[in-house]
Amino acid sequence: MSVRVRVGGGSAPWGLRSQTPGLCPPTTRLLSGERRATQALPPRKIDPTVSDSLNAPEAPRPVDGPLRHARAKGEPRFPEGPKADPAGSHFERRIRSFQPRRSRVTAGQADALQRLWPKWGLDIDGQRVVDIAELFGNDNPVVLEIGFGMGEATAQMAAAAPETNVLAVDVHTPGQGNLLNLADQNGLANVRVGNGDAIILLREMLTPDALDGLRVYFPDPWPKKRHHKRRLIQPEFLTLAAERLKPGAIVHCATDWEPYAEQMLEVLTAHPDFENTQADGGFAPRPQFRPLTRFEGQGLDKGHVVNDLLFRRVQHEVQPRTGA
């Protein structure tokens, strides 16, 4: 004689838990393994004395907060904002000095990216030469800042020197949105935000003598020896930057990684297009115009030493031609 056992999926209201995960609806099975026809549950009784809303099946509960739009494959994250990879595959693959980071974008940052990017944003695609005067709407001096984090220090310096235009470049989307938001809230018309590789910007999109200054604050130190080739401050980078900097322009670097600071000092000192503004040829004290950043404060709390370097773009004398 075979014994019948009823099994059902999930936490079944029929009183028995399924031994076979996902088996639903309940079936009648013989222990010998022979299948029997599925036994249908009796139809649910409807009480005509109560309202239809009580007789109807329970509706799904609404999700708290606004529903998030599910993007299709290939759909841009911010249709009116910065592109994910503006330069794409137009240029050769090379060792990069930066690593894009994915982090959460707040509602305020997303709103700034959507609303302000068409007006104040620049995708670095390398496909055109940028007219700096047109980009800012004036002929004021322009300083390029490479890597600005969340943009607090950039916004402070822009507010303190409204006569100087700041082209701030980074690939960190939350930081781009935050800087745009700060510029909007503080009425900073002298800030533009670049998205992409600063090397492509310098090489393909800027004209000679386009810049009046260059800032590189707390770049990735790439501490492992095998990664030193990824560091931004290298002789090749300085040669490229020198072509875009006007004579007398200041290159200002800062880092809390002492071995990298020593390398910066060595490379800048050896480059023929730059001279140290410090008479002793060493590091400079932190200028008052550079605010203490949150990242710098964290490093100081850990006992790190922060070094500033201030070098000037020199103008070489043109040697007169000698007669044949």
Summary of the structure (lengths in Angstrom):
residues: 324
radius of gyration: 31.3
end to end distance: 119.9
largest distance: 120.3
contacts: 834
relative contact order: 0.10
helix: 28%
strand: 18%
